[in-house]
Amino acid sequence: MPPASAPHVDPGFEKRLIEHARPIAEHFLASALHHFFNSGIYDRLCDAGGTQDIPTLASSMELDETRTLGFLLFLANEDIVVVKGMTVELTRRAHDFAEFRAWYTLMIGGYSTTLDQLGDAMRNGAPGCSRNGRNVGLGSCEISKFDGMPMTRSLLAADGTEPQVVLDLGCGNGLYLIDFCKHMPGIEAWGVEPDPGSFREARDLVQTAGIAERVHLINTSAEDFLANPPEGCRPDLIVFGYVLQEILGQSGETEVVRTLESITARFPNIVIVVIEVANEITNAAVMRHGLARNFWNTYYLIHYFTNQRLETADFWTALFDRAGLDLRHTVTTPEFVDSTGLELGYLLRKRRAQTLAAVPSL
């Protein structure tokens, strides 16, 4: 079939189109990978030894066969699966992506709806963008195995601290708390969550995880909890994993300081671990790093729109000082996980009052 004539189109147009349409394909691939994992198709194929006929796969998962076939054919063209007739097989590339599925849960499952709202949200007076909080929690919890948990353990080891009771204010559906307890088998935990729905889900997940005897959940606000903690609740550790950025963005610096002061007023000997992310989006040298380009740049973008405020390391150091805290130890992510140094880990304790030495009489 002969091509049509288009005198207004130059010979290099198709080459430019291929190059500049690539982000569209990457957007679709990222979304498809999230649904590949989140729908359970990847896990079902793994359970079947990596290969299954498509009608059986669709029937067993109550999926529409035609749409499932189209979805798998798309993935086949991206070398995620191989489709032969009506049989599908996982590729090596599928397993390679699966190692990082938590990042897709967080960024695609958690923030796809955020991206859809960016244009409207940039208008003066517009509210911040929404997100899928459950997927954000799920993804963050899984990723914490690589960053937050090693950082926390390193900080505690540097301080020579072996905590017995951890407190989680605003524990959501409890996933981070459950993961924390799994990584530190001897620890007892208290989780405080004001939202009734999240509290019920946390209670169910704790039961399912088989650690109900170690985790105490309370459906109340952080303020009410700190004003009157339950009898027997004596935490020696609290971990703020990416939480202070939320308070900062939604309530301001004064509220962050007040929260920290309230905790140390109620529990003077408590160890505070803070995990945050340094805002270095304007640092060209840092943003040339491969992980900064492929992950942190997207992370920075969504935080401008979801009422979360990222700050610099100097900002956090000054704020902790205002809250009357001594900064004992700092750490960043394991070198072979993330060498950007953008994630910040702090171990803090309440500053003790300085006593002046008595001046000898003359």
C-alpha positions in Angstrom: 0.0 0.0 0.0 1.6 3.3 -1.0 2.1 6.0 1.6 0.1 9.3 1.5 1.7 12.5 0.6 2.4 15.0 3.4 4.6 17.9 2.0 4.5 19.8 5.3 6.2 16.9 7.2 10.1 16.8 7.1 12.0 13.5 6.8 13.2 13.5 10.4 9.6 13.7 11.9 9.2 10.0 12.6 12.6 9.8 14.3 11.7 12.7 16.6 8.2 11.2 17.3 9.8 7.9 18.4 12.2 9.6 20.7 9.7 12.0 22.3 6.8 9.6 22.7 8.9 7.2 24.8 7.8 8.8 28.1 4.2 7.8 27.1 5.2 4.2 26.7 7.1 4.3 30.0 4.1 5.7 31.8 1.9 2.9 30.4 4.4 0.3 31.2 4.8 1.5 34.8 1.1 1.4 35.3 0.8 -2.1 33.7 3.5 -3.5 35.9 1.8 -2.2 39.0 -1.5 -3.9 38.0 0.5 -7.0 36.9 1.7 -7.4 40.5 -1.2 -5.9 42.4 -3.9 -8.0 40.6 -2.1 -11.2 41.6 -1.4 -12.3 38.0 2.4 -12.4 38.6 2.0 -14.4 41.8 -0.5 -16.8 40.2 1.9 -17.5 37.4 4.8 -18.0 39.8 2.7 -20.5 41.7 2.0 -22.3 38.5 5.7 -22.6 37.7 5.8 -19.6 35.5 3.5 -20.9 32.8 -0.3 -21.2 32.4 -2.9 -21.2 29.8 -4.8 -17.9 29.7 -8.4 -19.2 29.9 -7.5 -21.1 33.1 -5.7 -18.1 34.5 -8.6 -15.8 33.8 -11.2 -18.2 35.1 -9.4 -19.0 38.3 -9.0 -15.3 39.1 -12.5 -14.3 37.9 -11.0 -12.0 35.1 -12.4 -11.2 31.8 -10.6 -13.4 29.4 -10.5 -11.0 26.4 -9.2 -8.1 28.4 -6.7 -10.3 30.2 -5.4 -11.5 26.9 -5.0 -7.9 25.7 -3.2 -7.0 28.9 -0.8 -9.9 28.5 -0.2 -9.2 24.9 0.9 -5.6 25.8 3.3 -7.1 28.4 4.6 -9.6 25.9 5.6 -6.7 23.6 7.5 -5.3 26.6 9.3 -8.6 27.2 7.5 -9.1 30.6 5.8 -12.3 29.4 5.8 -14.6 26.4 2.4 -15.4 24.8 2.2 -18.4 22.6 -1.3 -19.1 21.3 -3.3 -19.1 24.6 -0.4 -19.8 26.9 1.5 -17.2 28.9 4.9 -17.6 30.4 6.9 -15.3 32.7 10.2 -13.9 31.4 13.4 -13.2 33.3 12.6 -9.5 33.0 9.4 -10.1 34.9 11.3 -11.5 37.8 13.8 -8.7 37.6 11.0 -6.1 37.9 9.3 -8.1 40.7 12.3 -7.4 43.0 11.2 -3.8 43.0 7.5 -4.2 43.0 7.2 -2.2 46.3 8.3 1.0 44.4 5.5 0.4 41.9 3.0 0.0 44.8 4.1 3.3 46.3 4.6 5.5 43.3 2.0 4.1 40.8 -0.5 2.5 43.1 -0.2 5.4 45.6 0.2 8.4 43.4 -1.3 7.8 40.0 -4.4 9.7 41.0 -2.2 12.5 42.2 -0.7 12.9 38.8 -4.1 13.1 37.3 -4.8 16.2 39.5 -1.6 18.2 38.9 -3.0 20.6 36.4 -6.0 21.7 38.4 -4.0 21.7 41.7 -1.6 24.4 40.3 -4.3 27.0 40.2 -4.4 29.6 43.0 -6.5 28.5 45.9 -6.8 24.9 44.7 -6.7 22.2 47.3 -3.8 19.7 47.5 -4.0 16.4 45.5 -5.4 13.2 47.0 -3.5 9.9 47.0 -4.2 6.2 47.7 -3.1 6.1 51.3 -3.2 2.3 51.6 -0.9 1.8 48.7 1.4 4.5 50.0 1.5 2.6 53.3 2.0 -0.8 51.7 4.8 0.4 49.4 6.6 2.4 52.1 6.4 -0.6 54.5 8.0 -2.9 51.9 10.7 -0.4 50.9 11.5 0.2 54.6 13.2 -3.2 54.6 15.9 -1.6 52.4 16.2 1.9 53.9 14.1 2.8 57.0 14.7 -0.4 59.0 18.5 -0.6 58.4 18.8 3.0 59.2 16.8 2.6 62.5 18.9 -0.5 63.5 22.1 1.3 62.8 21.1 4.4 64.8 20.1 2.2 67.8 23.3 0.2 67.6 25.4 3.4 67.5 23.6 4.6 70.6 23.9 1.3 72.4 20.2 1.2 72.8 18.1 -2.0 72.8 14.5 -0.8 73.0 11.8 -2.9 74.6 8.6 -0.9 73.7 8.1 1.2 70.5 5.3 3.8 70.1 3.8 4.6 66.7 1.7 7.8 66.7 -0.6 7.7 63.6 0.1 4.1 62.8 -2.5 4.0 59.9 -3.3 0.4 59.0 -0.4 -0.9 61.1 1.7 -2.3 58.3 4.8 -0.4 59.3 4.3 -1.4 62.9 3.8 -5.1 61.9 7.0 -5.0 59.8 8.9 -3.3 62.6 7.9 -6.1 65.0 8.9 -8.8 62.6 12.3 -7.2 62.2 12.8 -6.8 66.0 11.2 -10.0 67.4 11.6 -9.0 71.1 9.9 -5.7 71.0 6.4 -4.7 72.2 4.5 -2.1 70.3 1.8 0.5 70.8 0.0 2.0 67.8 -2.2 5.0 68.0 -4.6 5.8 65.1 -7.5 8.3 65.1 -9.3 7.1 61.9 -11.8 4.3 62.8 -11.4 2.6 59.4 -7.6 2.5 59.5 -7.8 1.3 63.1 -10.1 -1.6 62.3 -7.8 -2.6 59.4 -4.8 -2.4 61.6 -6.5 -4.6 64.2 -7.3 -7.2 61.6 -3.8 -7.2 60.0 -2.2 -7.5 63.4 -4.4 -10.5 64.1 -3.5 -12.0 60.8 0.2 -11.5 61.4 -0.1 -13.5 64.6 1.4 -10.8 66.8 -1.7 -9.5 68.6 -0.1 -10.3 72.0 2.8 -7.9 71.2 0.9 -5.0 69.6 -1.5 -2.7 71.4 -3.7 -0.6 69.2 -5.7 2.5 70.4 -8.3 4.4 68.4 -7.6 8.0 69.5 -5.7 11.1 68.5 -2.0 11.6 69.2 -2.9 14.6 71.4 -5.4 12.6 73.5 -3.0 9.7 73.8 -0.2 11.9 75.0 -2.5 13.7 77.5 -3.5 10.5 79.1 -1.6 7.4 78.0 -2.9 4.0 79.1 -1.7 2.4 82.3 1.4 0.3 81.6 2.4 2.1 78.4 6.0 3.1 78.9 7.6 3.3 75.4 11.4 3.8 75.2 11.4 4.3 71.4 9.3 6.3 68.9 10.1 6.2 65.2 8.9 9.0 62.9 9.3 7.4 59.5 8.5 10.2 57.0 5.8 11.5 59.4 7.2 14.9 60.3 7.0 16.0 56.7 3.3 15.4 56.9 2.9 17.5 60.1 5.1 20.2 58.7 3.2 20.4 55.4 -0.3 20.4 57.0 0.2 22.2 60.3 3.6 24.0 60.1 6.9 24.2 62.1 5.3 25.2 65.4 3.2 22.1 65.4 6.2 19.8 64.7 8.1 21.4 67.6 5.0 21.1 69.8 4.6 17.4 68.9 8.2 16.6 69.8 8.0 18.6 73.0 4.8 16.8 74.0 6.4 13.4 73.6 9.5 14.2 75.7 7.3 15.9 78.3 5.3 12.7 78.7 8.1 10.2 78.2 11.4 12.1 79.2 13.7 9.1 78.6 12.3 8.1 75.2 14.6 7.7 72.2 13.3 9.5 69.1 14.3 8.2 65.7 13.4 10.4 62.7 13.6 9.2 59.1 13.2 12.0 56.6 14.2 13.0 53.0 16.4 16.0 52.3 14.9 18.4 49.7 17.7 18.7 47.1 15.6 19.1 44.0 17.6 22.3 43.1 20.9 20.6 43.6 22.0 19.9 40.0 24.9 17.7 41.1 22.7 15.4 43.2 19.9 15.3 40.6 22.3 13.9 38.0 22.5 10.7 40.0 20.7 7.8 38.3 18.5 7.1 41.3 17.7 10.8 41.6 16.6 10.9 38.0 14.5 7.7 38.1 13.0 8.0 41.6 13.7 11.0 43.7 12.7 13.6 41.1 9.3 12.0 40.9 9.1 11.8 44.7 9.9 15.5 45.0 7.2 16.4 42.5 4.3 14.7 44.3 5.3 16.2 47.7 4.7 19.7 46.4 1.1 18.6 45.7 0.1 16.4 48.6 0.5 18.7 51.6 3.8 17.2 52.6 6.8 19.5 53.0 10.3 18.2 52.5 13.2 20.2 54.0 17.0 20.3 54.1 19.2 18.6 56.7 20.1 22.0 58.1 16.4 22.8 58.6 15.8 19.6 60.6 18.9 20.1 62.7 17.7 23.6 63.7 14.2 22.4 64.4 15.3 19.6 66.7 17.3 22.1 68.6 14.3 24.3 69.0 12.4 21.3 70.3 14.9 20.8 73.1 16.4 17.7 71.6 20.0 16.5 71.5 21.1 15.0 68.2 23.1 11.9 69.2 23.6 10.1 65.9 22.9 10.4 62.2 22.9 8.0 59.3 21.8 7.6 55.7 20.8 4.7 53.5 23.0 1.6 52.9 25.5 2.4 50.2 24.4 -0.4 47.9 20.8 0.5 48.3 20.9 4.3 47.7 24.2 6.2 47.4 22.5 9.6 47.0 22.5 10.3 50.7 19.1 12.0 50.4 17.5 10.0 53.2 18.3 11.2 56.6 18.2 9.3 59.8 18.4 11.0 63.2 18.5 9.6 66.8 17.5 12.2 69.4 17.0 12.4 73.1 15.6 15.1 75.3 18.2 17.7 76.2 19.1 17.6 79.9 19.1 20.9 81.8 22.6 22.3 82.3 23.5 22.8 86.0 25.9 25.6 86.8 28.8 24.7 89.0 28.6 26.5 92.3 30.8 29.5 92.5 33.2 29.2 95.5 32.9 31.9 98.2 35.7 34.4 98.5 
